[in-house]
Amino acid sequence: MAAITDLKALRERIDALDDQVLQLLSERARCAEQVAHAKLAEDPNAVFYRPEREAQILRRMQTQNLGPLRNEQVSRLYREIISACLALEESMKIAYLGPAGTFTQEATFKHFGNGIATLPVDSIGQVFREVEAGRVRYGVVPIENSTEGMITHTLDMFMQSPLRICGEIMLRINQTLMCKQAEWQQAAKIYSHQQSLAQCRYWLDKNLPHAERIAVSSNAEAARLCALDPESVSIGSQQAASIYGLEVVQHNIEDQPNNTTRFLVIGDQHVSASGKDKTSILVSAPNRPGSLYHLLQPLAENGVDMSRIESRPSRNMNWDYVFFVDVQGHEADANVQQALSILRDDVDLLKVLGSYPVAVM
């Protein structure tokens, strides 16, 4: 009897806490509406989405988190709160590499929450074009995978696009094997995006060595084709399996247990410093001995930490290359400013692609 009484008391306590949480959420939402009115009073074209402010809130909540919820769970809850409040200020539409059921869609909702409208498009180039035309506010595109490296099409788009990077998203990628029938070991074909096929290469070699591997435009398209072909399986997200009526027959078939893809948020917005930022630049130097050394020297001399460098053909001249470089810090930071100023005087091209908050997991 005592246990029943204790359980009743705990449930009453939870009900009382839920009442308080709802009251505080409503108060926060009203504050968000007041922020919108204040911004519009100052500027009719005010920008409501502030990536740096959002990152600061999430980091602060993680710092104050004492459990038992994990930091990742706290971030997910607060992203939805922020998303719902932001929707009261501005209705945002985000383009992403579709169709529905791709990991890019999952990354979009992870970053922006569910208080947005979305536009799935067929290609990375189309994401850029939708944002450039103003039909959506922002776009989300993949940029690199921890197993398979850079997405070169995204890099190439930055050479010609005026858009800037406004944020980054890190998404843990769990690849699942799905099909219409349970006898997946007898499959004659495997549909998937080429990146996912590569991320599961060794598992496929061991478990489906004789099946033909067919690369398609997206994992969602792979699931659609698989639903039409009973002799096939496909690789992708659990969401794709649900959308296309497939059964997940194997979980986590990726070869690397820490398989992660990085995505970029693109827009026409200059993002202020958040306190923990990253800057991406595109740079090209004359084709001469020691040119790469001269590119990196100003960064080292000014204490700027480079986290990634990737080269791509410039497409202007044979054997001429441009370098995509990620550095720690914001372009407004004194040491980053100084390094970029020196670089501008010694290179053929320097384009700052954007400064943005380091992804909050």
C-alpha positions in Angstrom: 0.0 0.0 0.0 2.9 2.3 0.8 4.4 1.8 -2.6 1.1 2.8 -4.3 0.9 5.9 -2.1 4.5 6.8 -3.0 3.8 6.3 -6.8 0.7 8.5 -6.5 2.7 11.2 -4.8 5.4 11.1 -7.5 2.8 11.3 -10.3 1.2 14.3 -8.6 4.7 15.9 -8.3 5.3 15.3 -12.1 1.9 16.9 -12.9 2.8 20.0 -10.8 6.2 20.2 -12.5 4.5 19.9 -15.9 2.2 22.8 -15.0 5.3 24.9 -14.1 7.2 23.9 -17.3 4.2 24.9 -19.5 3.8 28.2 -17.7 7.5 29.0 -18.2 7.4 27.9 -21.9 4.4 30.2 -22.5 6.3 33.1 -20.8 9.4 32.3 -23.0 7.2 32.3 -26.1 5.7 35.7 -25.1 9.2 37.1 -24.7 10.1 35.8 -28.2 7.0 37.7 -29.6 8.2 40.8 -27.8 11.7 40.4 -29.3 10.1 40.2 -32.8 8.1 43.5 -32.2 11.3 45.2 -30.9 13.4 44.1 -33.9 10.8 45.2 -36.4 10.4 48.6 -34.8 14.2 49.1 -35.3 14.4 47.5 -38.8 11.6 46.4 -41.1 14.0 43.9 -42.6 15.2 42.5 -39.3 16.9 39.0 -39.2 15.3 36.8 -36.6 17.4 33.6 -36.9 20.6 34.2 -35.0 22.9 31.1 -35.2 25.4 32.6 -32.7 22.7 33.3 -30.1 21.2 29.8 -30.5 24.7 28.2 -30.1 25.3 30.3 -26.9 22.0 29.1 -25.4 22.7 25.5 -26.2 26.2 25.6 -24.8 25.0 27.4 -21.6 22.3 24.8 -21.1 24.8 22.0 -21.5 27.2 23.7 -19.0 24.4 24.0 -16.4 23.1 20.4 -17.0 23.5 18.3 -13.9 21.7 15.2 -15.4 20.2 12.7 -15.4 19.4 13.9 -19.0 22.5 13.7 -21.3 23.8 16.9 -22.9 22.7 15.7 -26.3 19.1 15.2 -25.0 19.1 18.6 -23.4 20.3 20.2 -26.7 17.5 18.4 -28.6 14.8 19.6 -26.2 16.1 23.2 -26.4 16.4 23.2 -30.2 12.7 22.4 -30.3 11.8 25.1 -27.8 13.9 27.6 -29.8 12.4 26.4 -33.1 8.8 26.8 -31.7 9.5 30.3 -30.4 11.3 31.4 -33.6 8.3 30.3 -35.6 6.3 32.9 -33.7 8.7 35.6 -34.9 9.3 34.3 -38.5 8.1 31.5 -40.7 11.2 30.0 -42.2 11.5 27.7 -45.2 14.7 25.5 -45.6 15.8 23.7 -48.7 17.7 20.5 -48.4 19.0 17.7 -50.6 16.0 15.4 -50.9 13.8 13.7 -51.3 12.1 13.0 -47.9 13.9 10.3 -45.9 17.5 11.4 -46.6 20.1 12.0 -43.9 20.2 15.6 -45.0 16.5 16.0 -44.0 17.4 14.5 -40.7 20.2 17.0 -40.3 17.9 19.8 -41.2 15.4 19.0 -38.5 18.2 18.3 -36.0 19.5 21.9 -36.5 16.4 23.9 -37.0 13.8 21.8 -35.1 10.3 21.1 -36.4 9.0 24.6 -36.4 10.0 25.2 -40.0 8.7 24.5 -43.5 11.0 22.5 -45.8 11.7 22.1 -49.5 13.3 18.9 -50.7 15.2 19.3 -54.0 17.0 17.0 -56.3 20.6 18.2 -56.2 23.1 20.1 -54.2 23.2 22.8 -56.9 19.5 23.2 -56.7 19.8 23.9 -52.9 22.1 26.7 -53.7 19.9 28.1 -56.4 16.7 28.0 -54.2 18.5 30.1 -51.6 20.1 32.5 -54.1 16.7 33.1 -55.7 15.2 33.9 -52.3 12.6 31.2 -52.5 13.9 29.8 -49.2 15.8 31.5 -46.3 18.5 28.8 -45.9 19.7 25.6 -47.3 21.4 22.4 -45.9 24.0 20.5 -47.9 26.4 17.7 -46.9 30.1 18.7 -47.0 32.1 15.7 -45.6 31.9 12.3 -44.1 34.3 11.0 -41.4 34.8 7.7 -43.4 34.7 8.8 -47.0 35.9 12.4 -46.9 34.7 15.6 -48.7 31.6 16.0 -50.9 33.4 17.6 -53.9 30.2 18.9 -55.5 29.4 21.1 -52.5 33.0 22.5 -52.6 32.7 23.3 -56.3 29.4 25.2 -55.8 31.1 27.6 -53.4 33.5 28.7 -56.2 30.6 30.3 -58.1 28.0 31.1 -55.4 27.7 34.3 -53.5 26.2 32.5 -50.5 27.9 32.2 -47.1 28.1 29.5 -44.6 25.9 30.3 -41.6 26.2 27.1 -39.5 27.4 23.5 -39.4 25.6 20.3 -38.3 27.3 17.1 -37.2 25.0 14.0 -37.6 25.9 10.5 -36.4 25.1 8.3 -39.4 23.6 4.9 -38.6 23.1 2.9 -41.8 20.3 0.3 -41.9 19.6 -2.4 -44.4 16.0 -2.6 -45.5 13.8 -4.6 -47.9 10.3 -5.9 -48.8 11.0 -9.5 -47.8 12.8 -11.0 -44.9 15.2 -13.2 -46.9 17.7 -10.3 -47.4 20.6 -12.7 -47.8 19.3 -13.7 -51.2 19.1 -10.2 -52.6 20.4 -9.8 -56.1 20.8 -5.9 -55.9 21.7 -3.3 -53.4 20.4 0.2 -54.0 22.0 3.2 -52.1 23.8 6.5 -52.5 27.4 6.0 -53.4 28.5 7.5 -50.1 26.5 5.0 -48.1 27.7 2.1 -50.3 31.3 3.2 -49.5 30.6 3.6 -45.8 29.3 0.0 -45.6 31.8 -1.6 -48.0 33.4 -4.2 -45.7 30.0 -5.2 -44.2 28.7 -5.7 -47.7 31.8 -7.7 -48.8 31.2 -10.1 -45.9 27.4 -10.4 -45.9 26.3 -9.7 -49.5 29.3 -10.4 -51.7 27.4 -11.4 -54.8 24.7 -8.7 -54.9 25.1 -6.0 -57.5 25.7 -2.6 -55.9 23.7 0.2 -57.7 24.5 3.8 -56.8 21.5 6.2 -57.1 20.9 9.9 -56.4 19.9 9.5 -52.7 19.1 6.9 -50.0 15.4 7.9 -50.2 15.4 7.1 -53.9 17.1 3.8 -53.1 14.3 2.9 -50.7 11.7 3.8 -53.3 13.4 1.5 -55.9 13.7 -1.2 -53.4 10.0 -1.1 -52.6 9.4 -1.8 -56.3 11.9 -4.6 -56.6 11.4 -7.7 -54.3 14.8 -9.1 -55.2 16.7 -6.1 -53.8 17.7 -4.4 -50.6 18.6 -0.8 -49.9 20.7 1.1 -47.4 19.6 4.3 -45.7 17.9 5.7 -42.7 15.1 4.2 -40.6 12.9 7.1 -41.6 13.3 6.1 -45.3 12.2 2.6 -44.4 9.1 3.9 -42.7 8.2 6.3 -45.6 8.5 3.6 -48.3 7.0 0.7 -46.4 10.2 -1.4 -46.0 11.3 -3.6 -43.2 14.6 -2.9 -41.4 16.5 -6.2 -41.4 19.9 -5.1 -40.1 20.9 -2.1 -38.0 24.2 -0.2 -37.9 25.9 -1.8 -40.8 28.4 1.1 -41.3 32.0 0.0 -41.1 33.1 2.7 -38.7 31.2 2.9 -35.4 31.8 6.7 -35.2 30.6 7.3 -38.8 29.6 11.0 -38.9 28.6 13.4 -41.6 29.1 17.2 -41.5 26.5 19.4 -43.1 26.6 23.1 -43.8 23.8 25.7 -43.5 24.0 28.2 -46.4 22.4 31.6 -46.7 23.2 35.3 -47.4 23.7 36.2 -43.7 26.8 37.4 -41.9 26.9 35.6 -38.5 28.3 37.4 -35.5 30.8 35.7 -33.1 29.4 33.2 -30.7 32.6 32.7 -28.7 33.4 29.3 -30.2 33.5 29.7 -34.0 35.0 28.4 -37.2 35.8 30.3 -40.4 35.9 28.7 -43.9 37.9 30.3 -46.7 38.6 29.6 -50.4 42.1 30.6 -51.5 44.2 30.3 -54.6 47.8 31.1 -55.1 50.1 31.4 -58.1 51.4 28.0 -59.3 55.0 28.3 -58.1 57.3 26.4 -55.8 56.4 26.8 -52.1 53.0 28.3 -52.8 51.2 26.1 -50.3 53.7 27.0 -47.6 53.1 30.7 -48.3 49.4 30.1 -47.9 49.7 28.5 -44.5 52.5 30.7 -43.1 50.3 33.7 -42.1 47.9 31.3 -40.3 50.8 29.8 -38.3 52.5 33.1 -37.5 49.2 34.6 -36.2 48.3 31.6 -34.0 45.3 30.6 -36.2 44.6 26.8 -35.9 43.8 25.2 -39.2 41.4 22.3 -38.9 41.0 21.2 -42.5 42.5 21.9 -46.0 41.2 20.4 -49.2 42.3 21.2 -52.8 40.1 21.3 -56.0 40.9 22.1 -59.6 40.2 25.8 -60.3 38.6 25.0 -63.7 40.3 28.1 -65.0 43.6 26.6 -66.0 45.1 23.1 -66.1 47.0 22.1 -62.9 45.8 25.3 -61.2 44.1 24.6 -57.8 42.1 26.3 -55.2 42.2 25.4 -51.5 39.3 25.2 -49.1 40.5 25.9 -45.6 38.7 25.7 -42.2 40.3 27.6 -39.3 39.3 28.0 -35.7 38.0 31.4 -34.8 35.8 34.1 -36.2 36.8 36.4 -39.1 36.3 39.4 -36.7 38.9 38.0 -34.2 42.1 40.0 -34.3 44.4 37.1 -35.1 42.2 35.8 -37.9 41.8 39.3 -39.3 45.5 39.8 -39.4 46.2 36.4 -41.1 43.5 37.1 -43.7 44.9 40.6 -44.4 48.4 39.2 -45.1 47.0 36.4 -47.3 45.0 38.9 -49.4 48.3 40.6 -50.4 50.0 37.4 -51.5 47.3 35.3 -53.3 45.4 35.4 -56.5 42.0 34.8 -54.8 40.8 34.9 -51.2 37.1 34.4 -50.5 35.7 34.2 -46.9 32.9 31.6 -47.2 31.7 32.5 -43.7 32.3 32.5 -40.0 29.8 30.4 -37.9 29.4 28.6 -34.6 31.1 25.3 -34.1 28.4 22.6 -34.2 26.8 21.9 -30.8 26.2 18.1 -30.6 
